[in-house]
Amino acid sequence: MTKTMHWSAGVPVPTWRLVAAAMLRGASGLLAHWASGLVSSPARPLAELPRLEFHAEAGAPEGALYQDGELVGWIPGVTRL
């Protein structure tokens, strides 16, 4: 539910409201600055992301799991993903 608020130029604003608004604006600026530092690290290119491969072919070990071309293990009982 929204409520329309009408402001009049002659009505004084309480001091506590001005202080609260200033504190919230300051906190918002601080959080925005902090958040920009969290996401500023560059993303790794797709070429650097690990590539997982699963082989279940004739002549290959059944359920072999490779990461970047190196055997990292087997998935027991799995012959197809």
GURO-114943 format. One record per atom (N, C-alpha, C, O, CB): residue number from 1; atom name; x, y, z. Coordinates in steps of 0.2 Angstrom, whole numbers, padded with zeros to 4 digits, always signed. Glycine has a CB too. Layout:
BEGIN
PT NUM CA X Y Z
...
//
This chain:
BEGIN
PT 1 N +0004 -0006 +0000
PT 1 CA +0000 +0000 +0000
PT 1 C +0004 +0006 +0000
PT 1 O +0009 +0007 +0004
PT 1 CB -0005 +0000 +0006
PT 2 N +0003 +0011 -0004
PT 2 CA +0007 +0017 -0004
PT 2 C +0002 +0023 -0002
PT 2 O -0004 +0023 -0003
PT 2 CB +0009 +0018 -0012
PT 3 N +0006 +0028 +0001
PT 3 CA +0002 +0033 +0004
PT 3 C +0005 +0040 +0001
PT 3 O +0011 +0040 +0001
PT 3 CB +0002 +0033 +0011
PT 4 N +0001 +0044 -0002
PT 4 CA +0004 +0050 -0005
PT 4 C +0005 +0055 +0001
PT 4 O +0001 +0056 +0005
PT 4 CB -0001 +0053 -0010
PT 5 N +0011 +0058 +0001
PT 5 CA +0013 +0062 +0006
PT 5 C +0013 +0069 +0003
PT 5 O +0017 +0070 -0002
PT 5 CB +0019 +0061 +0010
PT 6 N +0010 +0074 +0006
PT 6 CA +0010 +0081 +0003
PT 6 C +0014 +0085 +0008
PT 6 O +0014 +0085 +0014
PT 6 CB +0003 +0084 +0003
PT 7 N +0019 +0089 +0005
PT 7 CA +0024 +0093 +0008
PT 7 C +0022 +0100 +0007
PT 7 O +0020 +0102 +0002
PT 7 CB +0031 +0091 +0006
PT 8 N +0023 +0104 +0013
PT 8 CA +0021 +0111 +0012
PT 8 C +0028 +0114 +0014
PT 8 O +0032 +0112 +0019
PT 8 CB +0016 +0113 +0017
PT 9 N +0029 +0120 +0011
PT 9 CA +0036 +0123 +0012
PT 9 C +0036 +0127 +0018
PT 9 O +0041 +0128 +0021
PT 9 CB +0036 +0129 +0006
PT 10 N +0030 +0128 +0021
PT 10 CA +0030 +0131 +0028
PT 10 C +0031 +0127 +0034
PT 10 O +0031 +0129 +0039
PT 10 CB +0024 +0135 +0028
PT 11 N +0030 +0120 +0033
PT 11 CA +0031 +0116 +0038
PT 11 C +0038 +0114 +0040
PT 11 O +0041 +0111 +0036
PT 11 CB +0027 +0109 +0037
PT 12 N +0040 +0115 +0046
PT 12 CA +0047 +0114 +0048
PT 12 C +0048 +0106 +0049
PT 12 O +0044 +0102 +0051
PT 12 CB +0049 +0117 +0055
PT 13 N +0054 +0104 +0047
PT 13 CA +0056 +0097 +0047
PT 13 C +0060 +0096 +0054
PT 13 O +0064 +0099 +0055
PT 13 CB +0061 +0095 +0041
PT 14 N +0058 +0091 +0057
PT 14 CA +0061 +0089 +0064
PT 14 C +0068 +0088 +0063
PT 14 O +0070 +0085 +0058
PT 14 CB +0058 +0083 +0067
PT 15 N +0072 +0090 +0068
PT 15 CA +0080 +0089 +0067
PT 15 C +0082 +0082 +0067
PT 15 O +0086 +0080 +0063
PT 15 CB +0083 +0092 +0073
PT 16 N +0078 +0077 +0071
PT 16 CA +0080 +0070 +0071
PT 16 C +0079 +0067 +0064
PT 16 O +0083 +0063 +0062
PT 16 CB +0076 +0067 +0076
PT 17 N +0074 +0070 +0060
PT 17 CA +0073 +0067 +0053
PT 17 C +0079 +0069 +0049
PT 17 O +0081 +0065 +0044
PT 17 CB +0067 +0070 +0050
PT 18 N +0081 +0075 +0049
PT 18 CA +0087 +0078 +0045
PT 18 C +0093 +0074 +0047
PT 18 O +0097 +0072 +0043
PT 18 CB +0088 +0085 +0046
PT 19 N +0094 +0072 +0053
PT 19 CA +0100 +0068 +0056
PT 19 C +0100 +0061 +0053
PT 19 O +0105 +0058 +0051
PT 19 CB +0101 +0069 +0063
PT 20 N +0094 +0058 +0054
PT 20 CA +0093 +0051 +0051
PT 20 C +0094 +0051 +0044
PT 20 O +0097 +0046 +0041
PT 20 CB +0086 +0049 +0053
PT 21 N +0092 +0056 +0040
PT 21 CA +0092 +0056 +0033
PT 21 C +0100 +0056 +0031
PT 21 O +0102 +0053 +0026
PT 21 CB +0088 +0061 +0030
PT 22 N +0103 +0061 +0035
PT 22 CA +0111 +0062 +0033
PT 22 C +0114 +0055 +0035
PT 22 O +0119 +0053 +0031
PT 22 CB +0113 +0068 +0037
PT 23 N +0113 +0052 +0040
PT 23 CA +0116 +0046 +0042
PT 23 C +0115 +0040 +0037
PT 23 O +0119 +0036 +0035
PT 23 CB +0114 +0043 +0049
PT 24 N +0108 +0040 +0035
PT 24 CA +0107 +0035 +0030
PT 24 C +0110 +0036 +0023
PT 24 O +0113 +0031 +0020
PT 24 CB +0099 +0034 +0029
PT 25 N +0111 +0042 +0021
PT 25 CA +0114 +0044 +0015
PT 25 C +0122 +0042 +0015
PT 25 O +0125 +0040 +0011
PT 25 CB +0114 +0052 +0013
PT 26 N +0125 +0044 +0021
PT 26 CA +0132 +0042 +0022
PT 26 C +0133 +0035 +0022
PT 26 O +0138 +0032 +0019
PT 26 CB +0134 +0045 +0029
PT 27 N +0128 +0031 +0026
PT 27 CA +0129 +0023 +0026
PT 27 C +0128 +0021 +0019
PT 27 O +0132 +0016 +0017
PT 27 CB +0124 +0020 +0031
PT 28 N +0124 +0023 +0015
PT 28 CA +0123 +0021 +0008
PT 28 C +0129 +0022 +0004
PT 28 O +0131 +0018 +0000
PT 28 CB +0116 +0025 +0005
PT 29 N +0132 +0028 +0004
PT 29 CA +0138 +0029 +0001
PT 29 C +0144 +0025 +0003
PT 29 O +0147 +0022 -0002
PT 29 CB +0140 +0037 +0002
PT 30 N +0144 +0024 +0009
PT 30 CA +0150 +0019 +0012
PT 30 C +0148 +0012 +0009
PT 30 O +0153 +0009 +0007
PT 30 CB +0150 +0019 +0019
PT 31 N +0142 +0010 +0009
PT 31 CA +0141 +0003 +0007
PT 31 C +0142 +0002 -0001
PT 31 O +0144 -0003 -0003
PT 31 CB +0134 +0001 +0009
PT 32 N +0140 +0007 -0004
PT 32 CA +0141 +0007 -0012
PT 32 C +0148 +0007 -0013
PT 32 O +0151 +0003 -0018
PT 32 CB +0138 +0013 -0015
PT 33 N +0152 +0011 -0010
PT 33 CA +0160 +0011 -0011
PT 33 C +0163 +0004 -0009
PT 33 O +0167 +0001 -0013
PT 33 CB +0163 +0016 -0006
PT 34 N +0160 +0001 -0004
PT 34 CA +0163 -0006 -0001
PT 34 C +0161 -0011 -0007
PT 34 O +0165 -0015 -0008
PT 34 CB +0160 -0007 +0005
PT 35 N +0155 -0011 -0009
PT 35 CA +0152 -0015 -0014
PT 35 C +0156 -0015 -0020
PT 35 O +0157 -0020 -0024
PT 35 CB +0145 -0015 -0015
PT 36 N +0158 -0009 -0023
PT 36 CA +0162 -0008 -0029
PT 36 C +0168 -0011 -0028
PT 36 O +0171 -0014 -0033
PT 36 CB +0162 -0001 -0031
PT 37 N +0171 -0011 -0022
PT 37 CA +0178 -0015 -0021
PT 37 C +0177 -0022 -0021
PT 37 O +0182 -0026 -0023
PT 37 CB +0181 -0013 -0015
PT 38 N +0171 -0025 -0020
PT 38 CA +0170 -0032 -0020
PT 38 C +0170 -0035 -0027
PT 38 O +0172 -0041 -0028
PT 38 CB +0164 -0034 -0016
PT 39 N +0167 -0031 -0031
PT 39 CA +0166 -0034 -0038
PT 39 C +0171 -0031 -0043
PT 39 O +0170 -0032 -0049
PT 39 CB +0159 -0032 -0040
PT 40 N +0176 -0028 -0041
PT 40 CA +0181 -0025 -0045
PT 40 C +0186 -0030 -0048
PT 40 O +0190 -0028 -0052
PT 40 CB +0184 -0019 -0042
PT 41 N +0186 -0035 -0045
PT 41 CA +0191 -0040 -0047
PT 41 C +0189 -0043 -0054
PT 41 O +0184 -0044 -0055
PT 41 CB +0192 -0046 -0042
PT 42 N +0194 -0043 -0058
PT 42 CA +0193 -0045 -0065
PT 42 C +0191 -0053 -0066
PT 42 O +0193 -0057 -0062
PT 42 CB +0199 -0044 -0070
PT 43 N +0186 -0054 -0070
PT 43 CA +0183 -0061 -0071
PT 43 C +0189 -0065 -0075
PT 43 O +0192 -0062 -0079
PT 43 CB +0176 -0061 -0074
PT 44 N +0189 -0071 -0073
PT 44 CA +0194 -0075 -0077
PT 44 C +0191 -0076 -0084
PT 44 O +0185 -0078 -0085
PT 44 CB +0195 -0082 -0073
PT 45 N +0195 -0076 -0089
PT 45 CA +0193 -0078 -0096
PT 45 C +0191 -0085 -0096
PT 45 O +0193 -0089 -0092
PT 45 CB +0199 -0077 -0101
PT 46 N +0186 -0087 -0101
PT 46 CA +0184 -0093 -0101
PT 46 C +0189 -0098 -0103
PT 46 O +0189 -0104 -0101
PT 46 CB +0179 -0094 -0107
PT 47 N +0195 -0096 -0106
PT 47 CA +0200 -0101 -0107
PT 47 C +0204 -0103 -0101
PT 47 O +0206 -0109 -0101
PT 47 CB +0205 -0098 -0112
PT 48 N +0203 -0100 -0095
PT 48 CA +0206 -0101 -0089
PT 48 C +0202 -0106 -0084
PT 48 O +0204 -0108 -0080
PT 48 CB +0209 -0095 -0085
PT 49 N +0196 -0106 -0086
PT 49 CA +0191 -0110 -0082
PT 49 C +0192 -0117 -0082
PT 49 O +0194 -0119 -0088
PT 49 CB +0184 -0108 -0083
PT 50 N +0192 -0121 -0077
PT 50 CA +0193 -0128 -0078
PT 50 C +0188 -0132 -0082
PT 50 O +0182 -0130 -0082
PT 50 CB +0194 -0132 -0071
PT 51 N +0191 -0136 -0086
PT 51 CA +0186 -0140 -0091
PT 51 C +0186 -0147 -0088
PT 51 O +0191 -0151 -0088
PT 51 CB +0188 -0139 -0098
PT 52 N +0180 -0149 -0087
PT 52 CA +0179 -0156 -0085
PT 52 C +0176 -0160 -0091
PT 52 O +0172 -0158 -0095
PT 52 CB +0173 -0157 -0079
PT 53 N +0179 -0166 -0091
PT 53 CA +0177 -0171 -0097
PT 53 C +0176 -0178 -0093
PT 53 O +0179 -0180 -0089
PT 53 CB +0183 -0172 -0102
PT 54 N +0171 -0181 -0096
PT 54 CA +0169 -0188 -0094
PT 54 C +0169 -0192 -0100
PT 54 O +0166 -0191 -0105
PT 54 CB +0161 -0188 -0091
PT 55 N +0173 -0198 -0099
PT 55 CA +0174 -0202 -0105
PT 55 C +0170 -0209 -0103
PT 55 O +0172 -0212 -0098
PT 55 CB +0181 -0203 -0106
PT 56 N +0166 -0211 -0107
PT 56 CA +0163 -0218 -0107
PT 56 C +0163 -0221 -0114
PT 56 O +0157 -0222 -0117
PT 56 CB +0156 -0218 -0103
PT 57 N +0168 -0221 -0117
PT 57 CA +0169 -0224 -0124
PT 57 C +0172 -0231 -0124
PT 57 O +0175 -0233 -0119
PT 57 CB +0173 -0219 -0128
PT 58 N +0171 -0234 -0130
PT 58 CA +0175 -0240 -0130
PT 58 C +0182 -0240 -0130
PT 58 O +0185 -0235 -0134
PT 58 CB +0173 -0244 -0137
PT 59 N +0185 -0244 -0126
PT 59 CA +0193 -0243 -0125
PT 59 C +0195 -0238 -0120
PT 59 O +0201 -0238 -0118
PT 59 CB +0196 -0241 -0132
PT 60 N +0191 -0234 -0117
PT 60 CA +0192 -0229 -0112
PT 60 C +0190 -0232 -0105
PT 60 O +0185 -0236 -0105
PT 60 CB +0189 -0222 -0113
PT 61 N +0193 -0230 -0100
PT 61 CA +0191 -0233 -0094
PT 61 C +0184 -0230 -0092
PT 61 O +0183 -0224 -0093
PT 61 CB +0196 -0230 -0088
PT 62 N +0180 -0235 -0090
PT 62 CA +0173 -0233 -0089
PT 62 C +0172 -0228 -0083
PT 62 O +0175 -0229 -0078
PT 62 CB +0168 -0239 -0088
PT 63 N +0169 -0222 -0084
PT 63 CA +0168 -0218 -0079
PT 63 C +0174 -0213 -0078
PT 63 O +0174 -0210 -0072
PT 63 CB +0165 -0221 -0073
PT 64 N +0178 -0213 -0082
PT 64 CA +0184 -0209 -0081
PT 64 C +0183 -0201 -0081
PT 64 O +0179 -0199 -0086
PT 64 CB +0190 -0210 -0086
PT 65 N +0185 -0198 -0076
PT 65 CA +0183 -0190 -0076
PT 65 C +0190 -0187 -0076
PT 65 O +0195 -0188 -0072
PT 65 CB +0180 -0189 -0069
PT 66 N +0190 -0182 -0081
PT 66 CA +0196 -0178 -0082
PT 66 C +0195 -0171 -0081
PT 66 O +0190 -0168 -0082
PT 66 CB +0199 -0179 -0090
PT 67 N +0200 -0167 -0078
PT 67 CA +0200 -0160 -0078
PT 67 C +0206 -0157 -0081
PT 67 O +0212 -0159 -0080
PT 67 CB +0200 -0158 -0070
PT 68 N +0205 -0153 -0086
PT 68 CA +0210 -0150 -0090
PT 68 C +0215 -0155 -0093
PT 68 O +0221 -0154 -0094
PT 68 CB +0214 -0145 -0086
PT 69 N +0212 -0161 -0096
PT 69 CA +0216 -0166 -0099
PT 69 C +0219 -0171 -0094
PT 69 O +0223 -0176 -0096
PT 69 CB +0220 -0163 -0103
PT 70 N +0219 -0170 -0088
PT 70 CA +0222 -0175 -0083
PT 70 C +0217 -0179 -0079
PT 70 O +0212 -0176 -0077
PT 70 CB +0226 -0171 -0078
PT 71 N +0218 -0185 -0078
PT 71 CA +0214 -0190 -0075
PT 71 C +0213 -0188 -0068
PT 71 O +0218 -0187 -0064
PT 71 CB +0216 -0197 -0076
PT 72 N +0207 -0186 -0065
PT 72 CA +0207 -0184 -0058
PT 72 C +0203 -0190 -0054
PT 72 O +0203 -0190 -0048
PT 72 CB +0203 -0178 -0057
PT 73 N +0200 -0195 -0058
PT 73 CA +0197 -0200 -0054
PT 73 C +0191 -0204 -0058
PT 73 O +0191 -0202 -0064
PT 73 CB +0193 -0197 -0048
PT 74 N +0188 -0208 -0055
PT 74 CA +0183 -0212 -0059
PT 74 C +0176 -0211 -0055
PT 74 O +0176 -0210 -0049
PT 74 CB +0184 -0219 -0059
PT 75 N +0171 -0211 -0058
PT 75 CA +0164 -0211 -0055
PT 75 C +0162 -0218 -0055
PT 75 O +0160 -0221 -0060
PT 75 CB +0159 -0206 -0059
PT 76 N +0162 -0222 -0049
PT 76 CA +0160 -0229 -0049
PT 76 C +0153 -0230 -0051
PT 76 O +0148 -0226 -0049
PT 76 CB +0161 -0232 -0042
PT 77 N +0152 -0235 -0055
PT 77 CA +0145 -0237 -0057
PT 77 C +0142 -0233 -0063
PT 77 O +0136 -0234 -0065
PT 77 CB +0140 -0237 -0051
PT 78 N +0145 -0228 -0065
PT 78 CA +0142 -0223 -0070
PT 78 C +0146 -0224 -0077
PT 78 O +0152 -0224 -0077
PT 78 CB +0143 -0215 -0068
PT 79 N +0142 -0226 -0082
PT 79 CA +0144 -0227 -0088
PT 79 C +0142 -0221 -0093
PT 79 O +0144 -0221 -0099
PT 79 CB +0142 -0234 -0091
PT 80 N +0138 -0217 -0091
PT 80 CA +0135 -0212 -0095
PT 80 C +0132 -0206 -0091
PT 80 O +0129 -0207 -0086
PT 80 CB +0130 -0215 -0100
PT 81 N +0134 -0200 -0093
PT 81 CA +0131 -0194 -0090
PT 81 C +0126 -0191 -0095
PT 81 O +0123 -0185 -0093
PT 81 CB +0137 -0189 -0088
//
